[in-house]
């Protein structure tokens, strides 16, 4: 007879872990107890050694689906005489500062709960808030630790007798499911009509669903409250409704996400490979960008691309939208596909509460599907890429471009460090903003917040920071920021540090990109980094964005090894909004004939500006230098006549990638040399010159676009090989927003591997600025030891 003490940390509270332990102990014939503590789940188990070993193996093989075990430690305790039962102890809720508890992300409704909702004999038939310990909201309803109902937005919904019996039964899957509810005691739907619908009675309860669908079938636009905020919804097959949504939301070109009932329906609209299928069916339920089938959907949904972002229902309400028969309607009232885009206007944060939605979405939505369960922190849908459908081997797995619902607040486990107790606050970048907090070896990256210069995003940042600080109960001892003097995130970092008397360190933008990738891979040794990006302030005061960097995190050593040859941006920020300006700069830098026809000179307003622009370039007035790879994509897109002015970030590059003729086998050269400062300098103007020559000779745009992509991938790989040899490394980390180009994300790693190098790609975090805070935090955690 033995007695053992187990401490289990990680995502093990509020996910059915104690009932799992209880059932496992009974099955193994053990006595003892299990309970939640600030350190994690504490288990005392007593029995024969062979039974205890079987019990331990169950943790790896049979843990609940939402559980994430970070550590599992065992030690020996004295045997307790005459112990006859195994019990679930009351939670230790006091004195939990410094706890090791992780709150689960919000997860999709599980199959068992879905079966309850669709069973006419079940008391939860058609109930839009059905959940259990294996599914449902967590992060967005949790106010503070411990994760118990009084500390969630369910506190105002007392359990009815039947729900309480489930909640208190250790063998029930709703044992201590904090959001547990039913139509008798839980939240309720409410459909409100806006002025465009005329004077209409509010519809309450589950019949709000068929009433909403009736309006969507007529082309109406609706604001629908979900798990982490509101969606704007319309019939995805109604092109007029889609165009009206674009007009009201001021989103003329950027792709809209589409929700369909199930995987079979998704297959009728898009090509779904294994990676996409796994992501779509995951309980995280991200939007997954897949190649769409020709003619299956209105072109207005994604006019710039042959892909479409698909998402399967994840909240019970979403399933009811596709199964109105469970809400008093009929199955033929369902729509085949719904646009489900973020409930916001023009770059603002997603709407959180009912009153806020009425105010901010009133000019967009015709009607509102509300409910009365408060969302405590706004979390947008996650978005993932899953290959580009070209059938090439070695395609990367589904990777996030926006990491939010279903992933946050799940942490990344960082490499061991001597100063693991130091907590870092990393303030991130201004665009695609996230921030990061560390606790021990764990890095918690916030959900996507957006552009900090946009209205409401500062409030979103502050409410999210307060929320995560409360959940993690950490007190940062170090702050890391981007050195750009005009960054809002930098000012926020300085204010945070000033209030707490903390030191502030700065890490250059592109080094942060590389540190993020290395942190993902647990790589603290020497590595080369290729940061292919839009723009970020460089250490020399110019705008970087095409960088070869040497990084050695453990030794706190880093330096710039190479760059794309700098070129001017006429008008600065204006050149980012109008890619033809960058094309004109590269045209002149490439030595092309000044009197040759350019695609961007055909429009009168641009033609009239050309002499002024050329004068600015010749005199170097308001033409900051950049080494940005992203701006090269912009310039080639303008050269091909694809995009002269953008309406969203990365639009020109999207159009250029889509234009490729995949039968083309040629590639442009990307020459590089060592300049006087010993930097390996790659000449992007040579790529542009070759592309321009082809266009002047009448080579089709598709062939030019393909040669550019192939040439860039192969040229960067040759360039990296030279840098790796110079630095004595083989690992090459790839980061920066340009890696959102799926062609480059697939072909560059393959080209590096063919040259004997080991590519390290972003896998669980975005390639772009959404991971800057992770890189800052990982660097700051190691840097603080020297500080």
Secondary structure, DSSP 8 states (H G I E B T S, - for coil): -EEEEEEEEEE-SSSSHHHHHHHHHHHTT-EEEEEEETTEEEEEEEE-HHHHHHHHHHHHHS--TT-EEEEEEEEEE---TT---EEE-----SS-TT--B-----B---HHHHHHHH-TTSTTTT-TT--BTTBB-SGGGB-SSS-SGGGBTTTTS---HHHHHHHH-TTSTTTT-TT---TTTS--EEEEE-GGG-S---EESTTHHHHHHHHHHTT--EEEE-SSSEEEEEETT-HHHHHHHHHHHT-SSS---EEESSHHHHHHHB---HHHHHHHHSTT--EEEEEB-TTSS-GGGSTT-SEEEEEE--SHHHHHHH-GGGGTS-GGG--SEEEEEES-STT-----SHHHHHHHHTTT-SEEEEESS--SS-----EEE---SS--TT----EEEE--TTTTT--EE----TTTT--EEE---STTB--EEEETTEEEE----B-TTSTTHHHHHHHHHHHHHHHHT---SEEEE---TT-HHHHHHHHHHHHHT-EEEE--HHHHHHHHHHHHTT--SEEEEEEEEEEEE-TTSSEEEEEEEEEEGGGTEEEEEEEE--EEEETTHHHHH-HHHHHHHHHHHTT--TTS--GGGSSHHHHHHHHHHHHHHHHTTTEEEE--HHHHHHHHHHHTTS-SS-SSTTHHHHHHHHT--TT--------EEE-TTS-EEE-HHHHHHHHHHHHHTT--HHHHHHHHHHHHHHHHHHHHHHHHHHHT--EEEEESGGGGSHHHHHHHHHHHHHTT-EEEE--SS-SSGGGHHHHHHHHHHHHHHH-
